[in-house]
Amino acid sequence: MNPRGRRRVSRAASSRVLTKLHARLDEAEQTLSAIRSGGVDALVVGSDEGPRVYTLEGADHVYRVLIETMNEGALILSADALILYANQRFATMLMRPLARVMGHPFHQFLSKGDRGALKSLLHGTANPSSTIQVVLQAANRLRIPAQVSVQHLERAGSDSAAFSMVVTDMTEARRSETLLRSLSHRLMQGQEVDRRRLAGELHDRASQILGALLIRLRVLADQLPGRSRALRTDLAGITELVGKTAEIVEGISRNLRPSVLEILGLVPAVHATVEEFAKRTGISVNVACAPPPPRLSEEAEMALYRTLEESLKNVERHADARHATVKLGKRGAAVRLVIGDDGVGFEPGHPPAGGNGNGKLGLIALRERVASVGGALRIRSTRENGTEIEALVPLPRGGARALHDRRGRGSRG
């Protein structure tokens, strides 16, 4: 190539370099202008270790100070869940420097089981805002229970969406919840002890006294002369009244501490309770207990029995039902009890008022009673379509064999 050709190539290359330099200069001037006007809050700078985010003092400085002093973690995520901004509280929650948090994917700090839930939350929900419970992976392999609230943000002048996020450390809340559940469990245990003591008093003392009184009245009636017809009639009325009182006392004693549950087990107790309910209320009940579940612990059987008792009470008082169903059996590693009715039902979150004016308290007590033995309670109800209450209580390790002789009787339901 001659010298003239080489000069033409050199000038063309120089022209291209100058054009690129002018473009970069224009871009830098636009960036500086945006920074001065407060239009830029942060810069993402690439590096060998990945993108790094640098926050700037801008027009939103007052709001940033507020966010930095709040007691919850506050974040801004890109559409692909990259942390564009995080306050110091979130970094402290994770026990990591702030520089090791910003610019990293949020799912990096989640347990594996929660990553899918986060993805569904960010991209699969139709709600404008949502909340989930997650476990954060902090430094030193610490696991922190947290509540994450996410809000969709539409960026001005951009088709891409970002998310704002508030992360609340639930460690203290969970500790308080555990304490409250422990206290609730102890309260229920105390109630059952009181029920047993009162049932014993009624059966051993009141019922015996009433029984003795009945015998004396009948003996007295037999000793009256035949001409004392009016006195005999009065005495018969008194005898009948005492007999009804004895039946009521016996019923109260049986409800306080059902002996059939203790002696024969859950299945006979279910049949006896349903039979008494149907006879008293006129509501037909279909019972299915097949195959019979193994014996559980005393507390677990009592929790299921009280669930049945309270559910049937609600059917009687509120459901306006003509028919009910009771199912008891084994499902996987749990015993399952289901009580359903064809009554009026209720809207979720608005149960019918109970005897204390608040039906929610009864449902809460049921949930806590089942939860106290490691189980779960599910309530499904809609207006005019009845109600179904399902209680699942886990079997103990070793199943029926481990509890076959739990009270020294080898009893079996």
Rosetta blueprint (number, residue, H / E / L):
1 M L
2 N L
3 P H
4 R H
5 G H
6 R H
7 R H
8 R H
9 V H
10 S H
11 R H
12 A H
13 A H
14 S H
15 S H
16 R H
17 V H
18 L H
19 T H
20 K H
21 L H
22 H H
23 A H
24 R H
25 L H
26 D H
27 E H
28 A H
29 E H
30 Q H
31 T H
32 L H
33 S H
34 A H
35 I H
36 R H
37 S H
38 G L
39 G L
40 V L
41 D L
42 A E
43 L E
44 V E
45 V E
46 G L
47 S L
48 D L
49 E L
50 G L
51 P L
52 R E
53 V E
54 Y E
55 T E
56 L L
57 E L
58 G L
59 A L
60 D L
61 H H
62 V H
63 Y H
64 R H
65 V H
66 L H
67 I H
68 E H
69 T H
70 M L
71 N L
72 E L
73 G E
74 A E
75 L E
76 I E
77 L E
78 S L
79 A L
80 D L
81 A L
82 L E
83 I E
84 L E
85 Y E
86 A E
87 N L
88 Q H
89 R H
90 F H
91 A H
92 T H
93 M H
94 L H
95 M L
96 R L
97 P L
98 L H
99 A H
100 R H
101 V L
102 M L
103 G L
104 H L
105 P E
106 F H
107 H H
108 Q H
109 F H
110 L E
111 S L
112 K H
113 G H
114 D H
115 R H
116 G H
117 A H
118 L H
119 K H
120 S H
121 L H
122 L H
123 H H
124 G L
125 T L
126 A L
127 N L
128 P L
129 S E
130 S E
131 T E
132 I E
133 Q E
134 V E
135 V E
136 L E
137 Q E
138 A L
139 A H
140 N H
141 R H
142 L L
143 R E
144 I E
145 P E
146 A E
147 Q E
148 V E
149 S E
150 V E
151 Q E
152 H E
153 L E
154 E E
155 R L
156 A L
157 G L
158 S L
159 D L
160 S L
161 A E
162 A E
163 F E
164 S E
165 M E
166 V E
167 V E
168 T E
169 D E
170 M L
171 T H
172 E H
173 A H
174 R H
175 R H
176 S H
177 E H
178 T H
179 L H
180 L H
181 R H
182 S H
183 L H
184 S H
185 H H
186 R H
187 L H
188 M H
189 Q H
190 G H
191 Q H
192 E H
193 V H
194 D H
195 R H
196 R H
197 R H
198 L H
199 A H
200 G H
201 E H
202 L H
203 H H
204 D H
205 R H
206 A H
207 S H
208 Q H
209 I H
210 L H
211 G H
212 A H
213 L H
214 L H
215 I H
216 R H
217 L H
218 R H
219 V H
220 L H
221 A H
222 D H
223 Q H
224 L L
225 P L
226 G L
227 R L
228 S L
229 R H
230 A H
231 L H
232 R H
233 T H
234 D H
235 L H
236 A H
237 G H
238 I H
239 T H
240 E H
241 L H
242 V H
243 G H
244 K H
245 T H
246 A H
247 E H
248 I H
249 V H
250 E H
251 G H
252 I H
253 S H
254 R H
255 N H
256 L H
257 R L
258 P L
259 S H
260 V H
261 L H
262 E H
263 I H
264 L H
265 G L
266 L H
267 V H
268 P H
269 A H
270 V H
271 H H
272 A H
273 T H
274 V H
275 E H
276 E H
277 F H
278 A H
279 K H
280 R H
281 T H
282 G L
283 I L
284 S E
285 V E
286 N E
287 V E
288 A E
289 C L
290 A L
291 P L
292 P L
293 P L
294 P L
295 R L
296 L L
297 S L
298 E H
299 E H
300 A H
301 E H
302 M H
303 A H
304 L H
305 Y H
306 R H
307 T H
308 L H
309 E H
310 E H
311 S H
312 L H
313 K H
314 N H
315 V H
316 E H
317 R H
318 H H
319 A H
320 D L
321 A L
322 R L
323 H E
324 A E
325 T E
326 V E
327 K E
328 L E
329 G E
330 K E
331 R E
332 G L
333 A L
334 A E
335 V E
336 R E
337 L E
338 V E
339 I E
340 G E
341 D E
342 D L
343 G L
344 V L
345 G L
346 F L
347 E L
348 P L
349 G L
350 H L
351 P L
352 P L
353 A L
354 G L
355 G L
356 N L
357 G L
358 N L
359 G H
360 K H
361 L H
362 G H
363 L H
364 I H
365 A H
366 L H
367 R H
368 E H
369 R H
370 V H
371 A H
372 S L
373 V L
374 G L
375 G L
376 A E
377 L E
378 R E
379 I E
380 R E
381 S E
382 T L
383 R L
384 E L
385 N L
386 G L
387 T E
388 E E
389 I E
390 E E
391 A E
392 L E
393 V E
394 P E
395 L L
396 P L
397 R L
398 G L
399 G H
400 A H
401 R H
402 A H
403 L H
404 H L
405 D L
406 R L
407 R L
408 G L
409 R L
410 G L
411 S L
412 R L
413 G L
